[in-house]
């Protein structure tokens, strides 16, 4: 699948950034430009997200294949990779499958254990399934309909970014059907005998439960040079809660 991607910076020192579930490359544009002061940044939209093509199939394995296709197209052979949430799962699995290609790995608020459908996931999936965009006349009307499912204002704005107005009316950038049917396919536990023995950084939000103390042994077992940093007071969206400290942790790690 030919993914849409955003590109910032130039040169051969590549940083690939993978967004999370229901996200898109645009969410990382600001940080991408910041990282591009030193690195050649590539931020793809995952399949069924953003401006990338839709497909009825949606798995971690397919997202890894999609990434390989993009890297081949751009002739990128070596790179650092940063993944948040679902993107972190893809980044970890990719790195263990192709360790020779990855120079450094950064995982933002994701562990190796099996994921679960959280209330926020269920709320967004409910909105994707039940809100009919075709009969809506304005963003205000859409926002009112979505708020029945997504009450958190910040999360509501996140969902609204996935809607675009076309000549035929409002449509989802996401592929609602594929995400609803296949959501479980992108949350498996990471189980493998493979190990990654290069620099790895896990950054977690202090208010998030995605990376807990009990997750640390598996992290250190599979990523033998891993270090774990915490952004206190930050949620699962740690890069948006404290972009300054997040950027510092990433840049310091990449510069080492």
GUNU-955475 format. One record per residue (C-alpha): x, y, z. Coordinates in Angstrom, 2 decimals, padded with zeros to 5 digits. Example, Ala and Ser with C-alpha at 12.3 -4.5 7.8 and 13.67 -1.06 7.14 Angstrom:
REM GUNU-955475
ATOM 012.30 -004.50 007.80
ATOM 013.67 -001.06 007.14
REM end
This chain:
REM GUNU-955475
ATOM 000.00 000.00 000.00
ATOM 001.35 003.43 -000.96
ATOM 001.14 005.49 002.22
ATOM 000.77 009.25 002.39
ATOM 003.64 010.82 004.33
ATOM 004.96 014.17 005.48
ATOM 008.62 015.04 005.10
ATOM 010.69 017.60 007.00
ATOM 014.40 018.30 006.80
ATOM 016.98 016.68 004.56
ATOM 020.08 014.50 004.57
ATOM 020.75 010.86 005.37
ATOM 020.13 011.00 009.13
ATOM 016.54 009.72 009.10
ATOM 013.93 009.70 011.84
ATOM 010.66 007.84 011.12
ATOM 007.67 008.81 013.29
ATOM 004.61 006.55 013.60
ATOM 001.37 007.99 015.01
ATOM -001.16 006.25 017.25
ATOM -004.62 004.78 016.75
ATOM -007.14 007.30 015.33
ATOM -004.23 009.71 014.73
ATOM -002.44 010.98 011.64
ATOM 000.85 012.50 010.55
ATOM -000.57 016.00 010.94
ATOM -000.69 015.48 014.72
ATOM 003.12 015.29 014.68
ATOM 003.83 018.10 012.23
ATOM 004.97 020.58 014.89
ATOM 007.38 018.17 016.55
ATOM 008.44 016.90 013.14
ATOM 009.59 020.38 012.16
ATOM 011.47 020.68 015.45
ATOM 013.26 017.36 014.98
ATOM 014.00 018.37 011.38
ATOM 016.47 020.96 012.65
ATOM 018.88 018.01 012.93
ATOM 017.18 015.04 011.28
ATOM 015.45 014.08 008.05
ATOM 011.96 013.34 009.34
ATOM 009.40 011.09 007.64
ATOM 005.89 010.81 009.15
ATOM 003.51 008.45 007.34
ATOM -000.23 008.09 007.81
ATOM -001.00 004.48 008.68
ATOM -003.42 002.58 006.43
ATOM -007.04 003.53 007.18
ATOM -005.83 006.77 008.78
ATOM -005.29 010.34 007.59
ATOM -004.67 010.62 003.87
ATOM -003.45 007.06 003.31
ATOM -005.60 004.54 001.40
ATOM -008.39 002.57 003.03
ATOM -008.39 -001.21 003.19
ATOM -010.71 -003.77 004.79
ATOM -007.58 -005.37 006.31
ATOM -005.88 -003.82 009.32
ATOM -003.15 -005.63 011.29
ATOM 000.28 -004.90 012.76
ATOM 001.85 -007.18 010.16
ATOM 000.29 -005.22 007.30
ATOM 001.42 -001.92 008.80
ATOM 004.96 -003.29 008.96
ATOM 004.70 -004.32 005.29
ATOM 003.38 -000.85 004.42
ATOM 006.32 000.77 006.19
ATOM 008.79 -001.44 004.33
ATOM 007.17 -000.44 001.04
ATOM 007.51 003.26 001.91
ATOM 011.15 002.86 002.99
ATOM 011.95 001.05 -000.24
ATOM 010.26 003.79 -002.27
ATOM 012.31 006.46 -000.49
ATOM 015.49 004.32 -000.58
ATOM 015.93 004.59 003.19
ATOM 018.13 001.78 004.50
ATOM 019.01 002.94 008.02
ATOM 017.03 005.11 010.41
ATOM 015.89 005.84 013.95
ATOM 012.22 005.19 014.63
ATOM 009.79 006.79 017.07
ATOM 006.34 005.35 017.65
ATOM 003.51 006.51 019.91
ATOM 000.80 004.18 021.22
ATOM -000.23 001.94 018.28
ATOM 002.74 003.39 016.41
ATOM 004.90 002.23 019.30
ATOM 003.64 -001.33 018.82
ATOM 004.47 -001.14 015.12
ATOM 007.90 000.36 015.87
ATOM 008.79 -002.34 018.43
ATOM 007.67 -005.20 016.19
ATOM 009.41 -003.69 013.17
ATOM 012.64 -003.20 015.11
ATOM 012.71 -006.79 016.36
ATOM 011.98 -008.07 012.84
ATOM 014.58 -005.86 011.12
ATOM 017.17 -004.88 013.75
ATOM 019.86 -004.29 011.15
ATOM 017.88 -001.37 009.70
ATOM 017.09 000.45 012.95
ATOM 019.83 002.51 014.60
ATOM 017.78 003.66 017.59
ATOM 014.24 003.00 018.85
ATOM 011.98 005.39 020.79
ATOM 008.65 004.15 022.16
ATOM 006.21 006.74 023.50
ATOM 003.83 005.38 026.14
ATOM 003.40 001.78 025.04
ATOM 004.44 -001.53 026.62
ATOM 004.77 -005.07 025.30
ATOM 001.67 -006.47 027.03
ATOM -001.60 -007.10 025.24
ATOM -003.73 -004.00 024.85
ATOM -007.33 -003.69 025.87
ATOM -010.30 -001.70 024.67
ATOM -010.43 001.29 026.98
ATOM -013.45 003.55 027.56
ATOM -011.94 006.20 025.27
ATOM -011.50 003.63 022.49
ATOM -015.09 002.44 022.89
ATOM -016.37 006.02 022.82
ATOM -014.53 006.82 019.59
ATOM -015.54 003.51 017.99
ATOM -019.14 004.27 018.93
ATOM -018.90 007.66 017.26
ATOM -017.36 006.12 014.13
ATOM -020.10 003.50 013.95
ATOM -023.18 005.53 014.79
ATOM -022.67 009.15 013.75
ATOM -023.94 009.65 010.20
ATOM -021.91 012.41 008.56
ATOM -023.82 012.41 005.27
ATOM -026.78 014.33 006.68
ATOM -024.75 016.89 008.66
ATOM -024.62 020.50 007.44
ATOM -021.84 021.95 009.60
ATOM -018.96 021.10 011.91
ATOM -021.05 022.45 014.78
ATOM -023.77 019.92 014.04
ATOM -021.18 017.15 013.81
ATOM -019.55 018.20 017.06
ATOM -022.93 018.11 018.79
ATOM -023.58 014.57 017.50
ATOM -020.12 013.33 018.43
ATOM -020.32 014.79 021.94
ATOM -022.99 012.17 022.76
ATOM -020.22 009.58 022.56
ATOM -017.04 011.56 023.28
ATOM -017.60 013.90 026.22
ATOM -013.94 014.78 026.83
ATOM -013.39 018.06 024.95
ATOM -009.76 017.37 024.11
ATOM -010.57 013.93 022.75
ATOM -013.55 015.36 020.86
ATOM -011.28 017.81 019.03
ATOM -008.96 014.89 018.25
ATOM -011.86 013.04 016.61
ATOM -013.02 016.13 014.72
ATOM -009.61 016.36 013.04
ATOM -010.51 013.08 011.33
ATOM -013.39 014.68 009.43
ATOM -013.05 016.55 006.16
ATOM -015.52 018.45 004.03
ATOM -015.69 017.45 000.36
ATOM -017.87 018.52 -002.57
ATOM -020.20 015.68 -001.59
ATOM -020.36 016.61 002.09
ATOM -018.53 015.57 005.25
ATOM -016.59 012.30 005.33
ATOM -014.25 010.46 007.67
ATOM -010.54 010.45 006.91
ATOM -010.46 007.24 008.93
ATOM -011.93 004.00 007.64
ATOM -014.60 003.38 010.32
ATOM -015.61 -000.11 009.19
ATOM -012.06 -001.49 009.07
ATOM -011.13 -000.01 012.45
ATOM -014.26 -001.29 014.19
ATOM -013.88 -004.80 012.77
ATOM -010.13 -005.14 013.28
ATOM -009.35 -003.15 016.42
ATOM -008.19 -006.29 018.25
ATOM -005.62 -007.02 015.53
ATOM -003.44 -004.06 016.54
ATOM -003.25 -004.82 020.29
ATOM -001.50 -008.22 020.57
ATOM 001.10 -009.00 023.21
ATOM 004.62 -008.82 021.82
ATOM 005.91 -012.39 022.00
ATOM 009.18 -013.30 020.32
ATOM 012.60 -014.77 021.06
ATOM 014.23 -011.87 019.23
ATOM 016.18 -009.16 021.05
ATOM 017.30 -005.64 020.08
ATOM 020.75 -004.74 021.41
ATOM 020.94 -001.11 020.34
ATOM 019.98 002.11 022.15
ATOM 016.28 002.19 023.02
ATOM 014.27 004.81 024.90
ATOM 010.83 004.30 026.42
ATOM 009.07 007.51 027.47
ATOM 005.92 007.18 029.55
ATOM 003.38 009.62 030.93
ATOM 003.32 009.86 034.70
ATOM -000.50 009.87 034.71
ATOM -000.78 007.06 032.16
ATOM -001.09 003.34 032.88
ATOM 000.16 002.17 029.49
ATOM 003.67 001.48 030.86
ATOM 003.65 000.21 034.45
ATOM 006.35 -001.09 036.79
ATOM 005.25 -004.65 035.98
ATOM 006.00 -004.01 032.28
ATOM 009.66 -003.16 032.84
ATOM 011.12 -006.71 032.96
ATOM 009.74 -007.55 029.50
ATOM 011.04 -004.23 028.15
ATOM 014.56 -004.87 029.42
ATOM 014.46 -008.49 028.29
ATOM 013.61 -007.70 024.67
ATOM 015.39 -004.35 024.38
ATOM 018.64 -004.99 026.18
ATOM 019.94 -001.39 026.05
ATOM 016.61 000.20 027.01
ATOM 016.17 003.12 029.36
ATOM 012.81 004.34 030.64
ATOM 011.99 007.97 031.31
ATOM 008.81 009.42 032.79
ATOM 007.20 012.77 032.07
ATOM 005.48 013.50 035.35
ATOM 001.97 014.87 035.11
ATOM 001.58 013.78 031.48
ATOM -001.18 011.56 030.12
ATOM -000.98 009.00 027.31
ATOM -000.67 012.02 024.97
ATOM 002.60 012.96 026.64
ATOM 004.05 014.59 023.54
ATOM 001.12 017.04 023.51
ATOM 001.00 017.53 027.29
ATOM 004.67 018.48 027.60
ATOM 006.18 018.88 024.13
ATOM 009.25 020.72 025.46
ATOM 010.38 017.91 027.77
ATOM 009.36 015.23 025.27
ATOM 011.45 016.94 022.59
ATOM 014.41 017.25 024.95
ATOM 014.31 013.55 025.86
ATOM 014.11 012.54 022.20
ATOM 016.79 014.92 020.95
ATOM 019.21 014.14 023.81
ATOM 018.78 010.43 023.11
ATOM 019.27 010.78 019.35
ATOM 022.29 013.05 019.84
ATOM 024.12 010.63 022.17
REM end
